[in-house]
């Protein structure tokens, strides 16, 4: 049985922590619905490993034991994430004056930050060159790749796009920024717009048999079965498929396009505030992180700078001879 299903089954027999978890998730769901869904599984796992008892009875030894179990079964990123969830959970009840474990005692070891390599322009060109665009599904994939490249949107923002958001006259759309809920505009190139118009015409014909507001939909094993909206996981698979097919060895993800967008604007000397606006960042420090060079990018840029700075070699005796002529005819 799937882990999540087993945990839900376990939840039904919880005596002490059932209501505590439900109350916390209800509160969390108000301002972060998606996070509350993932929090449920990790909180239930904590109770399953540490035991179901009153919240006041948990000790630091329970936390340490849970972290040791996670370390043996999950990655360092999952360990850090699960620890943050437990820390926030106890903080929630501590703020309500429950005599529970102080959150300050719950320490987390930071895992190494995930690295999303910025896709380069030549790699983008290689990918789109192998997508035919001759049928609806390959045209959809081509448009997805081009929009990721042109706009730097998050993959979730891309899949949330509706047909009604597209401004066909201004080559743009107004979207809701995922992490801040602020509205921002995204724009794309004329070439991408041509593909978008072709796609929308085919999309409209498809809607005669299946109605969905989503810009991107997908089908499963049949041309007559459609899912109302393409998932973020599906976009990840699409990017992986075409990057592998184009012969790119290093991993490329949808988020690589977001980094690539920032790097390209940086190299075009765009102001930090422009890049921040395009990425939908509230804090410029987040934007600064996107602008950082990887080792390979730094090496490539350094060699380019050296070539620009390098002057042709002129032997010393030629310089002395030229100086002598200048003095003679001065």
Buried (B, 14 or more C-beta within 10 A) or exposed (E): EEEEEEBEEBBEEBEBBBEBBBEBBEEBBEEEEEBBEEBBBBBBBBBBBBEBEEBEEBEEEBBBBBBEBBEEEBEEEBBBBBBBBBBBBBBBBBEEEBEBBEBEEBEBEEEEEEEBBBBBEEBBEBBBEEBEBEEBBBBBBBBBBBBBBBBBBBBBBBBBBBBEBBEEEEBBBEBEBBEEEEEBEBBBBEEBBEBBEBBBEBBEEBBEEEEBEBBBBBBEEEEEEBBEBBBBEBBBEBBBEBBEEBEBEEEBBBBBBBBBBBBBBBEEEBEBEEBBBBBBBEEEEEBBEBBEBBEEBEEEEEEEEEEEEEEEEEEEEEEEEEEEEEEEEE
